Amino acid sequence: MSGRRMPCSPGEIGKLFLFEKLTPEQLGRLCAEGRVELFDPGPVYTEGEDATCFYVMLEGTVVLTRRVGGDEVETNRTSQRGVYAGAMQAYVGDRVPQVYNNSMRVTEPTRFFVLPADTFAAVMREWFPMAVHLLEGLFFGSKNTQRAIGQRERLLALGSLSAGLTHELNNPAAAAVRATSTLRERVAKMRHKLAVIAEGPFSRDVLAGLIEIQERTAERVAKAPSLSPLEAADREDALGDWLEDHGIEQGWRLAPTFVQAGLDTEWLEQVAAAVDAEILPGAVGWLNYTVETELLMNEIADSTARISHLVDAAKQYAQLDRAPHRTVDVHELLDSTLLMLSGKIGPRIAVVKDYDRTVPRVPAYPAELNQVWTNLIDNAVGAVNDAGGEGTLTVRTALHHDRLLVEFRDTGSGIAPEIRERVFDPFFTTKPVGEGTGLGLDISWRIVVDKHHGSLQVESVPGDTRFQVLLPLTATDPDQADPADAADAADAGRPAEPAEPAAPTASKDPTDPTEPTDPTDPSEEPV
């Protein structure tokens, strides 16, 4: 878009803070190669277009916006004379895509000094060569550093997950090993008992009856009901008394096993009716081995099923066998991440799943969303631990207008107001040296906003901190760039100082309207 051209006065632009140190010759060159334009209310340039001009406001009011999902989000509004925006990184050249990373419009007739991007790049290199070298080094160096530390952040997360997964796998694996060892002993005793029975004076009919009772006993074990502790204790007492009354030694040791298998005195009466009194103790002992072997096999089946479930969760978390971009049920991703992190969450933090199962599936990069969930859960666990170690983590999903909301709420110590707006900045961390890179939330922001065209924000008071992820319900063109390399697709780095919010909500978009660089796009400022 272009406005009406007006005369350019070297004296006027020389009063702007950007140009106040320039010589008359330099100001003359700017006026000769640049221009002053008057824009009526409306758009000046649009996000995503080729960045062809550098704009410095002489008078008026500008509004900066960015696309988030299908919405235009206002990131800045100012009337401060001398603020600038547009082709901020033209001096970097072809090494980064030269596009506008925000949209700018004016709300009243507004005059700009407009400098073509090529001219801006040329005068920067000619007049300020040392500054250009420093800015380029800072820009690319910080991107390389950020990429390297981003990889380190991922390795740390992987190490934490591996430790948690190893811990979770160890419990069922150890249970299976113990049950297998005990089962071997019980089977050996069953063989011995079978030999004793075979050598005894038992008829073919009695042995057939014992085998038939054994089969019915195994069936009852598979259908054993769940009893309360009081019910189980009462049934153990009743079984123990029955066994003692029928001359079976150490019946109190057999009773808990029979109760666990769902057997009762009625079943024992059926056994007593099917065999002679003199062989009843041997028959009950034989059936006890049957019950124990069935229970041990159930334990082995449960343990191995648990291991299989953990392996499936690990595959779901890593998305190793899935398409990188597809339509997903976020609840599956959340459940797999919570399971992978259960060891780190620990027993002192209660996890509440407040899921709205009616929300639709969303187009996403599931492996990268799992990384977001990991970072947000890790932060929540850290906050609860800082507040004493006991608390609640609530994971909520809901439909929020035309987007899917995923909220992580913790009862931890909260985020202080003075740092709330900096939590998404790269390398910013409140953890002690060596315990955090300060890139977890930065990477999460890049994945949600840059990769999924959603939004990520935080609300916090002591005892109630909520990180909210909003994802669009409809697909956009999949961005194939790695989120850690998202800076490569932008003109440059990060926002300056963020503004004080009107409400206790933080996002990565606002910039400080009191700073001279106020109308620049947050992603256009050099790092």
N, C-alpha and C positions, 0 to 999 in steps of 0.2 A: 504494500500500500504506500502511497505517496501523498504528501500534502502540498499546500501551495508554497512555492519558493518565495523567499523574502531576502532582503539584503543581509549580508553577513558583516558584522562589525568586529574587527580584531579587538577593539577596546572592550566590547561587551563580553566576548568569550574569554578575554584575558582576565576578567574578574571572577571566573569560575575557579574553584579550588583545584580542579584538574590541571588547568592551564596557567595558573597565576605565576609560575616560575619560568615560563617560556619567554624567549626574546621577541621583540617586535617582528623580526624576520620569520621566526617560527609561527607566530600567530598569523602573519600574512599568508604563509603557505597553507595553514589550515583553512583559512577563509577562501583561498583560491581553489583548493582541491575539495573542500567540503562545501556545505550549504546549510542554510537555515530554512526549515520548513514549518509551516503552521498546519496542524492537524485538527480537523473538526472532531467532535465526540464520536468515538468508534474505534475499530481496530487499527493498530499500527503495524504489527507483524504477528504471525501465527506460529505456534510451536511446530517444529518439524520442518519448516521451510529452510531453504539455504540462507545462512547467516551472511547477508551482503552488506550490512551497515552497522555502525556503532553510533548509538544515540545518547546525547547528553541533553537533559531537559533545561530549558531556559526559563520557562514559566508555564504553569498549568498544573494538572494532576494526572498521574499515571496509575494504572492498576495492572499488576502482574498476576497471571493465572497459570495453572498447570493442569493437564488432563490426568485424572485419577479414575481409572475405570471409564465409565461413560460420563463422568461429571467434570466440570471445570471448577477447580478449587482455587480460590483467591489466596495468593501467598503474600501479597504486599500491596499497599496503597499509600502514596505519598505525594506531597506537593513541594518537597524540598528542592530548592534550586540547585542544579549541578549534579543531581543523581544521574546515573548512566546505566545502560543495558544494551543488549544486542550482541554483536560479534566480539565478545570479550576475549576470545582466545585466537583471534585471527593471526597473531604473530607466531603461533605454533605451526601454522601451515597445514599441509596435507597429513600430518601425523595423527590428527584426530579429525573426525567428521565435523565439518563446519556448518552446523545447523542451529537454529534457535531452539533452546531447550525450555522455553516458556512462551507464553503469548502476552503481548502488551497492548493495552488499549488506553484511551484517554476519556475522561468523563466531562471535560470542558475544552474549549479551544486551547490548544497547547502548542508551544513553540519548542522545537528541538534544533540543536546543532547536530547535523548528520554528517558523518564521515564514512566514506566507502571503506569496506573491510580491507581491501588491498592497500589503500592509502594509510589506514590505521596501522597495518602490519609494517609497512615501509618506514613510517616515521618512528615507530617504536624501535625497530632495529637500527635505524640511523642515529636517532637522538639518544637512545638509552640502551646501547649494546650490552653494557654490563648488567643492567636490570633485566633485559630479555634473557640473557644466559642464566641468571639466577632464577628467574621465574620458570624457565623451561626445566632447569635442573630440579627445582622444587616440585614442579608439576609431575614430570615423568618419574623422578626419584620417589616421590611419595606414592605414586601409583604402583611402582615396583615393590616398594616396601609393604604397601597395603596388600598386594597380591601374595607376597611371601608370608606375611604374618597371617593372612587369611588361610593359607594352606596349613600353617601351624595351628590355627584355631580349629580347623577341621580335624587335624591329627589328635589334638587334645580331646576333642569331643569323641573321636573314635576310640581313643584309649579309655575314656570314661565309660563308654558304652560296652567296650570289650570286657572291662572289669566287672561291670554290672551283669552282663550276659554270662560270664564265667561263674559268677556267684550264683546266679539263678539256675544254671545248668548243673552246678555241683550238687545241690540239694536233691533233686530227683534222681540223679545218677548214683549218688551215694545210697539213697533209699533202695534203688533197684539192686545194687550190689549186695546190700545187707539182706534184702528179701531173698535173693537168689541163694545166698549162702545158707540161710535158715531153711529154705525150701529143700535144699539138697539133704540136710539133716532129717527133715520130716519124711522125705521120700525113702530114705534109708531105713527109718524106723517102720514105715509102712511095709516095706519089703520083709523086715524082720517079723512084724506082727502077722503078715500074710502067711509066712512060714509056720508060725505058731498055730494059726488057725487051721492051716492045711494038715498039720500033724495031729490035731485034736480029734475027738470023737464026734465030728459034726457031719450030719447027713448032707446029701446033695441039696435037699429042699431048704435046709437051714442056711447053707452057703448062698443059695440063690436069693433067699429072703434078705440076707445081709447085703448082697450086692444091690438088690432093688432099693433097700433103705438108703444105701450109700448114694445112689443116683438121685433119689428124692432130696437127700440132704444137700447135695451139690446144687440142685436147682433152687433150694431155699436160700442158700448163701448168696446166689446171684440176685435174689429179690429181697434181701434183708432191709427192713425199714429203718429209718433214722429215729433214734430214741433220744429223749432228753436225758441229761445226767441222772436225774431223779428216777426216771422210768428204768434206765439201765441198771441202776443200783438195786431197785426193787426186784427186777427180774433176776439179777445175779443171786440175790438172797434166796429167792424161790427155787432156782435151779440147784444152788448149793445144798439146800435142805433136801430136795428130792434125791439128789445123788447120794447124800449121806444116808438117807433112809433106806436106800436100796443097796447099801453095802459097797459103794464104790469109793475107794480110798482117794483122798486129796481131791474131792469133788470141787472144793473151793478154787482149785487151780484150773479146772476145766470150765467152770461156769462163765467167766468173762469171755472166753473164746466162743462158747455157744451163743451167748447174748449178742456178741458182735456179728455172728452169722445169722441172727434173726430167729434162733431156735428158742423154744419155751418148754414148759413142763408137759404140755399137751403132746408135743412131738416126742418127748422122752417116753410118755405113756405108750405111744404107738410103737416105739422101739421095744419096750419091755413086753408088749403083747405079741411081738413077732418072734421073739427068741426065748429060749428057756432061761430061768433065773440064774443057773450056774454059769452060763456064758454071757450074761448081760454085761458084767464089767469089761470083758474082752471086747464085746461088740461096741460098747460106748467108747473105749479107748481107740478102737479101729476107726470109728466115725469121727473122733476128735482129730485124728491125723488127716482125715478127709477134709474136715472143716478148715484146719490150719493150712493145708496145701491150697485150698481154694482161696482163702483170704490172702495168702502170700502171692498167688498168681494175680489176684486183683490189684495188690499193691504194686507188683511189677508192671502190670498193664497201665495203672495210673501214672507211674513214674515215667515210663517210656512215652506215654501220651503227652505228659507234661513237657518232656524233652522235645518231642515232635512239634508241640505247640510253640515252644520258644524258638525253634529253628524256623518255623513258618513266620513267626513274628519278626525275626531278624530279616528274612527275605522280604517281607512286606515293608519293613522299615527301609531297607536298602533299595528296594524296587529293582533288584538286579535282573529280574526276568520280565520286566514290564517295559512298555513303550515310555519314552521320556516325557511325552506330553499326551495326556489322555483325560477322559472324564472320570472323576473319582468320587467315592464316598468319603468325606473327610473323617467320619467317625472311625473307619477302618484305620486311617493313618494315625489318628489320635490314640486309638487303643494300642496299636503296635508300638508307638513311641512311649506311652506310659508303661507298657510292659518292659520295654528295653531299659527304661530308667527306674524301674521299681526298686532295684538295689540301692540306687543313689537317693531316691525319695525316702526310703526307710519306713519303719513302722510308726514313727512318731508324727508323721505328717499324714493326715487323712485326705484321701483323694475322692472328690465328689464329681461324678459325671452327670452334668445337667444337659443332656442332649435333647435336641428337638429332632426326632427321627424322621419328621415329615419334610425336612429341608431337602431340596433337590441336589443331585450330584453336580459338581462343578468342573469345568475344564482347568487343568492344573499340571504342574510339574511335581508329581507326588514325592519323589525323593527329596526335592528341595524344600517342599512344605514340611516334610519330616524334620529337616534341619532347623526350620523356623520353630517348630514345636519344641525341639530339643533345647534350643537356646532360651526360649521363654520359660519352659519348665525348669531349666537349670537356674535361671535367675530367680524364679519364685522360690525354689528350694533354698537357695542361698539367703534370700530375704527372711524366710521363716527361721532358718538356723541362726541368723543374726539376732532375731527377736527371742531366742531362747530354745529353739529346736522343736517346739511343738506348735502345730497349727493346722490349717486346712488349705488345700489347693483345690479350687473349683474350676473345672473345664466346662464351658457352656457353649452351645451352638444355638443359633436362632436365625430367623430370616429378618434382615434389617432393610426395609424398603426393597430395593431391587438387588441387594447384595447379601452374601452369606457372612454372618458374624461368628467368629471363633474367639472366645474370650477366656483368658487365663487370669484367675483372681486368686490372690494369696493374702493371708492374714499376717504378713511379715511386718518389718519395721517401716516400710514405705520409702518413698523417694523424696528427698528434701526439695522444696520449691525452687531453690536457687540452682539446682542441677537438673531439674526435671526436663528442661528443654535441651539438655546436652546428651541425654542418654543414648541417642541414636548417632552421635558423632563418632567417627572412627578414632580408635585409640583412647577413647575416654572410658575410664573404669574407676570404680570406687574400691576395687579389691586391692589387697596388698600386692607389692611388687612380686612378680613371679607367679601369681595366681590367676591372672587374667590378661588377655591381650587388648581388651576394649573393642573387639571387632564382632562379637556375637550379635549384638543388636544392630550394628551397621550392616552386617551380612543379611540379617533377617529383613531389614528395611529394603535392601536392594532386591531380595527375592520377592517380597510381597509387592513392592511398588514398581520396580523396574521390570521384573519378570512377569508378574501376574496382573499388573495394572490395577492393584488394589490399594489399600491404605493400612497403615499401622500406627497406632496411637496409644497413649498411656494416660490413665487417670490414677492419682495416688493420694491417699491420706494414710497416716499411721494405722495399720491394721486392715487396710483395704486398698490394695494396689491391683489395677486391672490393665492388662495389655490386651488391646482389641485389634484383631485382624479382620478386615473386610475384603471379601473376594467377590469379583463380578460373577454373575451366574451364567453369562454367555461368553462364548469364546471370542478372543481377539486373535490377530495374527501372532502365532507363537514366536516369541523372541528367542532365537537360538543362542544368544550370547550367554556365556557363563556369568552368573551374578557377581562373582568376584572380579570379573573383568568389565563390569558395567561402566566403569569410568572411561574405558576405552571408547565407548560409544557416545560419550558426552564431551562437551567442550573442556570441562575441567571439573574441579573438585567439589567442595562442600560449601554450606552456608557460612556466612559470617556469624555474628552473635545473634541468636534467635530472640524474637520479641517476647515480652511478657504476655502470656495468653490472657484472654478475657475470662476463661474458665480453666479449672485445673486439668487441662487436656494438652498433651504434647504431641506434636507430629514433626516430621522432618522438613516441612515446607516453609514455615515463616522465617523471615529475616528481620533484622532490627531496623525500624524506620528511622532511627536516629543516626545510623551510620551513613557516611557519604556514599557508600556503594549500594545504598538501599534498594534501588529498583533492579539490581542485577539478579538474574536467575540463580537460585541456590546452587545449581549444578554448573554454573558458569564461572564461579569465583575460583581463582587459583588456590590450590592447597598450600 
